[in-house]
Amino acid sequence: MNFPRMRFLRLACVLLPIAASAWAGDLNKNYFGATTAGAWSEYLLTSPDGSKSNFSYQRSADNDGHPVVELEVKVLAGPGKDSKSKTGYILPRDFHFERDGLNYGRFTEKMTMSYAGNEMAVDATTLDAIKQGTKDFKGALIFEASEKIDGRACDRYSYSLKIGGPNPTQETGRLWMNPTVPFGMVRQSARITDPAGKLVTEFEMRLMDMGVNQALAAAAAPRAPVPEKKPPAPSQVSLADGFKAGRVGMDVEVVPGSSGRKLSLVLVNKTEANLTVTVPAGEMQFEVDSPVNTLQIATAKAAQISIPAGEKAAPIVVEQHAARGIAAGHCSLSVYEGTPLFSGSVTISNVPK
């Protein structure tokens, strides 16, 4: 390579963790419906020291079935002024944006980098080092409120996490998310300190523009199949079948003072039609997302619960029958296209009998 490899990699190690931190964690809804092939969003990153960079994200055409994300960074002011780099992330074939879109950098299987007109494939050792330095927000995000930011309806999340490595730091900040924006984010603000609490840096990223590359979108669009006539879904469904099919979700909260022996269960109608959910008496078991993994509950008597389209039912109290389970906190459990989803904050521990 003709260009300075080490300078390029140092620049990547500075910029890529900041870029990845914008999208990594647990959220209470799918913010990635707009992140289709050809979709792009552009952000301005600023710091109080006067540094400015332009970050442009695009979901490009798949590479042999592997989703591809491209990030272009232009340094407008500060160290590296006027430099420009481009990074390509090749993700696993079975990658789900709706579940892991916030954390896509940690799933990268292959990476390419372009700098000063030269392109290189990142070797496995360097890629592993970059992935280890990418912040993992799983379990760190807390929903705060819904509000308008820059004219867009957003959900605001706060976070605080420790970042390891040779120079450990603590990062606290907020994310503002909107599902109609490619890559989901409207704004991020963050403050990074060292173990002694001394400020290392702080920055803000704000959405400046977004759109769709129509050529990429058209090339990726599948041919419309002849619609298959399906029988109408029944308006009555068992809790087990409804949950597995993604038609019924569950909001779960530990009953105060029960240490997890009793749970307050709120059924959520995920469909656009009125639904009657049959809850049988006795034991039930649900395979759900981590950290719960398996939810074992029991009801004293059978019930039929009618829930309007998109609404929630009144809470019912059930017993949790498991050696270990949800001992404190609350969460939402659901299934999206066959994939179990979890959001919330719970403590997993031994459950009293």
Beta strands, then each sheet from edge to edge (+ up, - down):
strand 1: 39-46
strand 2: 52-63
strand 3: 66-77
strand 4: 84-90
strand 5: 110-115
strand 6: 118-121
strand 7: 141-149
strand 8: 152-163
strand 9: 169-177
strand 10: 185-193
strand 11: 199-212
strand 12: 236-238
strand 13: 248-254
strand 14: 262-269
strand 15: 275-279
strand 16: 282-287
strand 17: 294-299
strand 18: 303-307
strand 19: 316-320
strand 20: 324-336
strand 21: 339-350
sheet 1: 6+ 5- 4+ 3- 2+ 1- 11+ 10- 9+ 8- 7+
sheet 2: 12+ 15+ 18-
sheet 3: 16+ 17- 19+ 14- 13+ 20- 21+
end
